[in-house]
Amino acid sequence: MAREIVYGTWESSVQKLPKYMGAVQKYNPGTVVEWKHKALHPTGAYVIGYVFWAFKPCIEGFKFCRNIISVDGTHLYTRYKHKMLIAATMDGNQQVLPLAFAIVDDESYASWKWFLQQLSRHVIRGRRGVCLISDRHAGIIKAVNESSEFVPPNGVHRYCLRHVCSNFNSHHKNIVLKDLCWRAGSEYQIRKFNRIMEEIKGHKLEAFTFLDRINKEKWTASHDGGWRCGILTTNMSECINGVLKGARRLPVTAIVEITLQLTKYDHLQQSASVVTKRQQGLGFNTHVVKLANRECSCGKWNQFGIPCSHAQKVCAAYNINAASMVKDYYDVRAYKNTYSKALQPVQSEEYWDVPNLSWYTTLLFVPLHVQVEAKHHVFRTRWIGDKREQDNKPNEEENLQDNQM
């Protein structure tokens, strides 16, 4: 098979993985790799349960990014049913920064607990105020509830609004209600949120009850308190999943190599009230701006970290440069610092050191389940000069004419 010729088999790739990880750490000092083994295989080989890695430049870059981390899990398209866990953040320029990866034998409470522990220890490193966004996977929720890392004031846990809406729609299949659910979750003002919820109640009481039972701090922007930094979904980590979609068919060491390529780098309180203008029957609302706290009752400054139109009006009245009130992660210097550390390429295998690991020579990845790898059809775009099969087939009308002659 061509893929095995280029990347090797899964089994040979597993044997190669510790050596490659050591090479990555050699050429990128500070890169973190953590292993967790299961019981010994009957053959005496060590069985890998989980492996976690985070590149040093990503760890350093997170210091200058928003206080937000999105996590997500995805399948590997191999005969082994392993999963890949991913954590990502966003810089001040709306760009996604991968933070950490892990390959685990199953997406469960145990694997998520271990992954979040490594993430806290090696990436977050005591940074306070971090908001973790995820779907409502039972394993994640249980692991977070048992951790102090994502409990105020250390941090918080929030749900992906898109997943909440999807789950809501699976129970109440109605496109109008699904749209109202999104509007309710993405609204920044409580009064507007309440109005939309009343509209949902008017459509279907059961739908209102479904949403009302979910902690509003977890899924709504209006009750969030500004922790989300304006991020409502797990799109950050999911976009990394999308980029790695093709790589997830490859052996494990090749997957790690591609994550390395993916993450390469180039180098005193003043308050005021503001009344909005009335336009087409809307507006004429009063909002309170507190410059010292960098917040406005409209909720947008709290979420996005950029002075809203009301705050800009107050800044002008106080002769304050509104640009100075923008969150630090939007600063050009923070943006440059995010990508100031460069990842070094790994040289050819002849230069890799033999890992100083007692279990290195006997290593296995034993799956919980084995599946038959599905065949995936590949479609090729035809060029103008290509001849289709039917072009070479005799024309039926011509054959008929020949027979009649």
N, C-alpha and C positions, 0 to 999 in steps of 0.2 A: 504494500500500500504506500502511495506517494507520501502521505503524511508521516508515516512511521520512518520512511527513509530520511526525511528532513528533521523531524523532531524526536524520533525514537518512540519506543512503546511507553505506555504509562508506567510499567514496572521499572524499566531502565531509567525513566525520568525521575522516579521516586528516589532511586539510588543516587542520582546525580544532584538532587535538590540541596542537601546539606552543604555540599561542596560549592555549589553556585551561590547559595546564601552567604557562605563565608567570603566568597569573592566580592559580592556586593558590599559587604561590610568592610572589606579590606580597602576597596577603592572609594567608598563613601563612609568614612568613619562617623560613628554616631547613629548609623542606621540600626534599627532594632529588629531582631528576629527572636521570637519565642516559640518553643515547642511544647506540646503536651502529648505524652505517650499513654497508650492504654496497656493492658496486661500483655505480657510476652506471648507471641505466637507459638504454637506447638513446635515449630521449627527452631525456636530460640531467637527469632528476629524480633526487633522492637516494632510495635504497631503504632503508627502515627495517628493520633486522634485529631489534633488541631495544630496548625502552624499559622503564626501571626507575623506580619512584617509592616514596618513603617519607615519610610526613607527619611534620612536626617533633614534634607532641605524642606520637606513637607512639614516636619515637626517644627522647624524654626519658622517657616512661613506662616504657620497658624497663629503665631504671636501677634501678627499684624492684620489678621482677618477678623471678620465679625464673630461675635460670641455664639456661633451657631454650628451645630454638627448634625448632618443628616446621615442616617444609617439605613442600610437595606441589604437583603439577602437574595441570592439568585442561584439557579441550578447550573451545574457543569454538564455539558452535553457529551458525556462519556459513558462507557458501560458501568462505571462506578457512580453511584448516586451521591456524590459529594456536593457540598454547597459552598458558595463563596460569599463572604460577608464584607461589606464595603462601608467606609466612613469618609465623608467629604464635607468641605466647608465652602464658603464663598468670600471672595475678597471685596474690596470697596469698588471694584470696577465690574461687578456682576459676573466675574469669572469663577469657575469651579476649581477648587484645589483638592485633589485626592489626599486623604490623610493616612489611612491605614487599610490593610487588606487581611483577610484570613481565609484559609480553606479548612472546612470542618466536615466531619462525616455526616452530620445531620443538623438541620436548623431547629434548635430546641432551646429550652430554658438553660440547660447546662452550657451549650455552645455560646449562646448570647451572653450569659453571665461572664464567661471566660473572656470573650471578645471585649466587652465593655470594661472589664477589669484591666485588660492590657491597654485599652484606649485611654483610660483614666490615668494609668501609671506612666505611660510613655509619651502620650500626646498632650493631654489636658494638663497634666503635671501641676495640679493644685490651682489652676486658673479658675477664678470664681465667676459666676454669672453665665455659665455656658448653658445654652438651650439645646437639648437633644430632640430631634424630630424623627419620628418613625411611623410605620403603620401600627395597627393595633394587634400585632402578633402576640399571642399569649405569653410566649417565652420572653419577649422583650419587656413586656409590662411587668412580669414577675421579677425579672432580673433587676429592672430599674427600681421597683418598690423595695428591694432588699439592699439597695445601694444608697449611700448618703451623698454621692457625687451629684445627683440630679434632684436634690431636695433644697428648696430655698434656705439660706441665701447662696448656697454653693452653686446651684443650678436648678433647672426645671426640665420636665419631660412634656413634650407636646405631640399631638397626633397630626399626621398628614391629612389635610383637609380633603384632598382628592380621594384618599382611601375611605374617609368617613362618608363622603358622598356616594362612593361606589357601594359601600356596605349598606348605606341607607336605601339606595336604589334597588338592591337585591331583595330587600324586604318590601318595598313599596314601589313597584315598577310603574313609575310615572315621570315622564321627562320634565313636566312642569314643577313637580315637587323636588326633583333632583336639582333643577336650576335654582329653586328657592333655597335649598339646603346650602348650595355653594354661596349664594348671596348672603345668607345669614352668617356663615362662617367667615367670610371675607370682609364683612362690614366692620369698620373701626369704631363706630359710635354705638353705645349700648341702646340708645333710644331707637336707632334705625334697626338694630338687631331685633329688639323686642317687636317692632312693627312687622318685620318679615316673619318672625315666629308666629305672630297672631294670624298672619296670612296663611301660613302652613296649617295652623289649627283649623282655620276656616275651610281648607280643602279636605283635610283628613285628620281627625283627632289622634288616630294611632300613629301617624307620621310625626306629629308634634310630640307625642309621648316618647317615641323612640329617641328623638334628639334631646329632649329635655332630661332624659336619664343619663346622658353623657356629661361628664364634668365640663362646664362651659370654658373653664380656663384651658382645657386640653385641646379644644378644636376651634375656638372662635378668636378672631383678632380683637374683637371688642372687649373681651374679658381677659386677654392674655397678659396685660400689664407691660407690654413693650419688650418681652423676652425674645420674641421671634425675629426681630430685626427685619420685619416685613416679609419673611419667608413663610409661606403657608403650606408647602408640600415637600416631599422628599425627592423632588426632581434633581437635586444636586447629585445624590448618590445613584439615582436611577439613570442619569445621563452617563455616568461612568460605566454602569452596567451595559448600556447600549453600545458604548465604544468598545467594550470588551466582548461583545456578543460572539464575534468570530473566534476570538481567542479561547472562549470557554469550551471549544471542541478539542483543544490541544492537550497534550500531557502537561503535568503540573509544573515542571520547570519552565516550560515555554510560556505558561501563563504568567509566572513571576517575571520572566524576562520582558514580556509585553507591558506589564504594569510599570516596569522601570522606564521603558521607552515612553510610556504615556505621561510620566511625571518629570520628564527632562525640562530644564529651565533655560531660558535666555536671561543673558543678563539684565455776697449779700443778695436776697431774692427780689427780682423785679417782675411785677405782674401787670398785665394789661388785658382789657377786654377788646375783642375785635368783632365787629358786626359785618357779616358778609352781605354783598349786594344782592338785591332781588333780581333774578333773571327768569323770565318765563314762568312766574309764579313760584319759583324755588328760591331758597336762600333766606336772607334777613335773619340769620341765626347768630347768636352771641357765643363766642369761644374765648376761653381764658388761656392766655399765654404766660408761662412762667419761664423767663429766660435763664435764671440761675439753675433750674432743674432741666432745662432744655426739653420742655414738654408743652403740648397744647391739648386742649380738651377735644379737639377734632380727632386726635389719636394718630395722625399720620407722622408727626415729628417723632413721637415715641417709637414708632415702628421702623421707619426708614432711616432715621438718624440725620435727615436733611430738613432744615427749617421749612415748614409749610408756608403757604401764602399768608396765613395769619401771623406767624412768627416773623416773617420778612417785613410785614407792615409795622410790627412793634419795633423791630430792629431799626427801621428807618426813622421811627419817631424818637428813639433814644440815640440816634446817630451811631449805631453799632453795625459793624460789618457782618452781615448775615453769614458770609462764608466762614467766619471764625467760629460759628456755632455748629458747623457740620461735624459729624463723628470722625474720630481720628482715622478710622480705616478707609475713609474716602481720600485721605491726603495722598498726594503723589509720592511722598517719601515712604509712607506705609506700603503703598503699592510696589515701589521699587524694593523695599526691604523684604516683601513677601517672596520675591523671586531672586533675591540676592545670592542665595546659596545654590551652587550648581552641582548636579549629579554627574559623577564621572562614569564613563562607559567601562564595562567589564572587558578585560582583555581575553584572548582566546584561552581555551581550557588548559593548555600546557602551562599557563602561568598561575593557575589556581592552586592554593595550598590545600593539603589534606586536612580536613577538619579535626580538631582535637576533641573528638566526641567518642565516648566509649561505645556508643551504639551505632556508629556510622556504617560499619561494614555490613551489618545485617539490618535492613530497613524494609518495612512494608507499609503499604496503605491498604488496609483491609476494609472493604466497604460493608455497611450494614445491609445493603441490598445490591444486587447486580442486575443490570437491565441490558437488554439487547439494544445496541446503538442503532437508532433509526437512520434509514437512508434519507439523505436530503438531496432533492433534485436541484441541479444547478442549471440555470437557463442562460444561454449565450445570446447576446445581441447580434443579430445578423448584419453584415455589411452589405452595401448595395451590390457588390460584385458576387456575393454568395449565391449559389444556386440551390433552390429548395429541391427536396426529393421529387416533388410532383413535376418539377421542370424536366426531369429525365424520363418521366413516364410517358408512354405514347398517348396522344390525344384520342379519346374515344370516338369523337366525330370523324377524325381522319381514318381510324381503323374501319369505321362503318363504311366510309366512302370507298376505301380500298377493296372491301369485300363485295361491294355492289358493282365494282367495275369488272 
